[in-house]
Amino acid sequence: MGLCLTSLAEQSDYTNYEVIIAENNSTDPETFAYYEKLQKEDGRISVVVWEGEFNYSAINNFAVKHARGELFLFLNNDTEFMDAQSLRELVVSVLKPGVGACGAMLYYGDRTIQHAGVIIGMGGFAAHALWSLSDRDETYYPFSLCERRVSAVTGACLMVRRSVFEETGGMEEDFAVALNDVDFCMKVRAAGYHILFNPYARLYHYESKSRGYEDTVQKQARFQKEINRFQQKWETEILNGDPYYNPNLTLHRADYSMDI
């Protein structure tokens, strides 16, 4: 979390923001001392405490009740802003006519791509475009270099207008950990708004640093249950294919290549 907040404070040239930290299930006294220090040093930062079990959707729905702004940026604590203009880029994207939400280009620490939009139907449900690839490979240019409409973006860095969030009813709490962000974007699109991916909003995403991976029988069972729920809810959309993805391209790889 420290790296995320430090990069925001030191990097961003857009300073008209507040930070709401949704505390959930921390036990280390040093964490709470850090919260106190942050709030004393910066009046834009506040901490709200979620006392239930971990549910990503419920926690975010709870946190936005404390927000005062007209734009919400859902941001994982394991992210880091890479440059000064990234936050501004997201604001510019989400305020364009007809746009309800937008997302950023996210990189792993080795500068390979973690997220460049979400493709519906890939892998049977949904997957990140250009995952694990380079953003300068000409074989899938210009998908990694231009702002474009997508079906969904990851909740690790998702900006949405308050009015759209409220109109669509927020995040579905049946999706406790996985696919809540994709489901939310699908609801935004169903309400008539566009989702934009902006490659000039750039962050590192050190994925799963705090939550961990789906590496137990219980986690894998929960993940499969949420996949099944998503497939049932959006069955027609999955069968029809992603409207922003050429049907001649593969659904087995993230590189926009032909399915041969």
N, C-alpha and C positions, 0 to 999 in steps of 0.2 A: 504493500500500500504506500509506503513511504516514497518509493521511486515514482509511482503514478502521480502522487500529489506534488512532489518536488518538480517533476517534469512539467506539470501543468503550470505551476507558479513561476518557474524560471524560464520556460520556453515560450509560452503562449503570448501572442501580441493582442489577444482578445481577453479582456479582463472583466467584462460585465457578466459575472457568473457567481453562483453560490455553490457550495459543495455540501452535500448531505451524505454522511457516512452511515450506511445501514449496518449497524453492529448486530451480528448474529452468532451466538454460541462461542464467543471467545472466552478463554479462561486465564490467559497469561496476564498477570498484573501489569506487566510492562506495556501491554497493548492499551490498557485503560489510562495509564500515565501518559502515553503518547497522544491519546485522544484529548486529554486535558491540555497538554502542551499546544496542540494544533489549534484548539479553540481559543486559547489565550492569545496566540500569536496572530491569528487571522480571523476577523469577525465574520468572514464569508463562510466559514466552516462550522457545521453543526453535526452532532452525532445523535441518531435516533436508535433505539434499542428494540430489536425484534426478539420476542421471548419464546416464540414457537420453534418447532423443528425446522430444519432447512427446507425451504421451498422457494426457489428463485423467483417465481411469479408472485407469490404472496408477499415476499420481502420487498420487491419493487413496487407493488401496488400500495404497500404500507408506506414506503419512503416518499412516494410522490405526494402523499397527503400533507407532507411537511414542506413541499416546495412552493416557492412564490412566483417563479418565472413562467413564461409562456412557452418555453422550449425545455424539454427534458432530454438529458443525455445519460443513458444507462451505460455505465462504464465499469468494467471489471477492475478489481484491485491489483491484478497482475498485468497491467498495461503500462506503457510508457510513451508519452508524446515524443515524436522524433524531431519536430521543428516548430517554428513560431506560428505558422499559419494554419495548422491542422484544425484547431477548434473553430477558427473563423471559416474555414472551408466547409465544415459541417453546417454551420449556421447559414451560410450562403445557399447551400444545397437545399436544406429543408424549407427555406422561405420562398423557394421558387413556386410559381403558380401551379397548383394541382399536385404538389408533392406533400405527402403526409409524413414520411420518415426517410432517413438516409443512414448510410454506414460508411466506414472507412476501410482503407487498405491496411491490413494487419500483417505483420511479419513475425516470424520466429527470430530468436536471437542471432541466427546465422544469416539473416536477411532473405531467407526463402519465404514464400507467401504462406500465411496461415489462413487468410480470408480475403477474397476479392468478389464478394457477393455470394449468393446462394442459388443453386440450380435445383428446381423442384423435379423430383423423379429420379435424380441421380442416386444410384445405389438402392433404388426401390422406394426411397422417401425423399431425402434432400441431402445435399452435400455442398461444401465450399468450392467455389470455382478457383482454379489454378492452385489448389492446395499443394504445397511442398515444392513449387516451381519458382523460377526467377521472373521478375517483372520486366525484364528486358529481352526476353526470348522472342524473336521475330515470328515464330511459328504460330503464336496466338495473339500477335499484335492485331488490332489495338485494344483488345479486351482488358488489358492491364494498365492502359495508359489514358483512357478517356472516361469521363463521367458518363454514366449510362443507367438506363432503367434496368432493374433486376426484380425478381419475384420476392426476394427477401434478403436481409442482412443479419449478421450475427448480433446477439444481444450483448456481446462483450464490448461493443462500442456502437450504440444505436441511438440516434437522435430523432425525436418525434415532437410534433407540435402538441402542446397541452390539449388543445381543442380536439385533435384527432384521437389522442389517447383516451380522453373522456368519452368521445362519441362512440368509440369501438369497445368500450368497457374494460380497457386495460388488458393485462395479461391473464390468460386462463390458468387458474391455479391447479387444474387437473394435470398440467404439465409441470411437475415439481422441479425437475432438473433439466431435462433435455427437450428440445424442439419447441419450447415456449416462445422463443424469439421468432422462429419461422412461422409458427401458428399465428403470432401477433401480426406479423407482416402480411400474412395471407388475409387476415381480417381487415387490415388497413386497405389492401387492394380491393377487397370485396366491397368496401365502403366507397370506392371510386377514386382513391388516391394512388399516386405513384410512389414507388420506392426507388431511391437513387443510391448507386455506389459511386463514391468519390475517391479516386486513387491519389488525390493530392492532399487528402487528410490521411496522415500516415502515423501509425503507432506500432510499437513492438507489443506483442501479446505473448507473454510467457505462460502459455496455456496450462491450466490445471495445477498451478503452483499451490493454490490454497485448498481446492476441493479434491484434488487427486484424480486419478484415472478410473475408468470403469473396470476395475481389476479384481472384483470379488463376485461371487455367485449372486449375492443379493443385488449389487449394483447393476450387473448385467441383466438380471431378470427385470429390474425396474426400468432400465433403458429399453428393453424389448417391449415392455408393456406400453411405454410412451410412444415408441415407433408404431405399434399396432393401433393405438388411439389416433395418431396423426394420419395414418393411412386410411383409416375408416372415415375420419372427419373430412378429409380432402381427397377422397377417392376419385371423384370426377376430375378434379384439377390435375391429379397425378396421371390419370389415364389420358387426358387431353394433351399433356406435355407442357413444359414451361414455355410461355409465350415469348420469352426473351432468349430462348436457346434453340438453335437450328435443329430440327428433328433428324437431320442426317448425321449429326455429331453423336459421339459415343456417350452413353450413360454409365460407363464403367471406369472412366478416367476423367480427371479434372482439367485436362489440357486442351479442350476444344478441338480434338482431333477427330477424324472420321472413324466410324465404327467398322473397322475391317479386320 
